[in-house]
Amino acid sequence: MAVFKDFEKLDIRVGTVVSANRFEKAKKPAYQLKIDFGEEIGIKKSSAQITECYSTEELAGKQILAVVNFPPRQIADFMSEVLVLGTYSKQGVVLITPDIKVQNGDKLG
């Protein structure tokens, strides 16, 4: 069983999607995202399997939550630097988002 100290190790931050492109080399349908996490963290890249619920056009400007302190992960020829958070729902992966606009880099606490 996980304890609260385990949760405290995760650095979960709000970021705004700067760009989203189809990730043609991924084994499963995915997008390559560039996400702005503010001055402290900057812009990070992520591969996200969210193609069933989102188009690349609607992702630009969308605020999301992501784990920013996992080690980078190589996916095909792309280095994914953060883990975008979502729920595995009947219609596909649904992103976790703030319900009002907040500052990039705000920390989930």
N, C-alpha and C positions, 0 to 999 in steps of 0.2 A: 504494500500500500504506500502511496506517495504521502509525504508529509509537507507542511507549509514551507519548510526550508527548501524543498525541491522546487516549489513554485517560485520562490524568491530568486533562484538562480537564473530564471528566464528574464531576458530584457526584451519586453514587448513594447513596441513603439508605433505611433501613428505616422503614416507617410502618405504622400500624394503621388499617384501614378503620373509620371511625366510622359511615358510612351509605352505602347503595347504593340508587339508584332507577333505574327504567327511563328512558331518554332518548328520549322519543317523537319529538322533532324531528330526531334524527340520521338521516342518509341510510342508514346500515347499523346493524343492531341494536347497541345500546350501553347502558352504565350510566353515570350520573353518580355519581361517588364523592367522598366527603369523607374525607380521610386525615390522621391525626395523625402528624406527624413530630417531635414533642417540642417542648420549650421554645424552642430556637434557631430553628426553622423554622416551627413552628405547624401549623395545619390548612390543607391545600391541597385544591383541587378537581381532578378529572381525568375526562375522558371515556374510557371503556375498552370496546373491542369484545371482551368476554369472556363474552357471553351463552350461548354454546354449552356451556361447561363449568361455569358457576357460576350459582347463583340469588342474588337480592339477600339473602335470609336467611342463606345460608352465608358471604357476604362480610363481614358485620358482625363485627368482632373479628379478622379475618384479617390477619396481617402480610404485607406485600408489599415489593418493591423498586421504586424509581422514580428516574428522573433528575429532580432538583429545580432544575437551573440552565439549562434551556432557556427561551427566551422563551415567555410565555403564547400560546395558540393559540385563536382564536375558532372554535367549532364550533356552527353554528346560533346560538341565543341564549345560549350557554354559553361561559364562558372557562375553558379547560383549562389549569391552571397547572403540572402535572407530567406526565411520561410514565411510566406504569406499565409495567413490563417483564414480558414473557412470551415463550414459544416458540410459533411457528406449527406446531402439531402436527396429526396426522390428525383428532383429535376436536375441534379448535378451538384457540383461544389458551389456553395453560396458564401461569398466573402463576408468576413466580420468587419463591420464599419461603424464609426461613430455616428450617432444619429443627429448630431449638429457639427458644424465645421469647427475644428480645433487646430492648434498649432502643430505643424510637422515636428516630429520628435517627442511629442507628449508621450509620457510613459504610462502604461497600464499599471495600476497599483491597487 
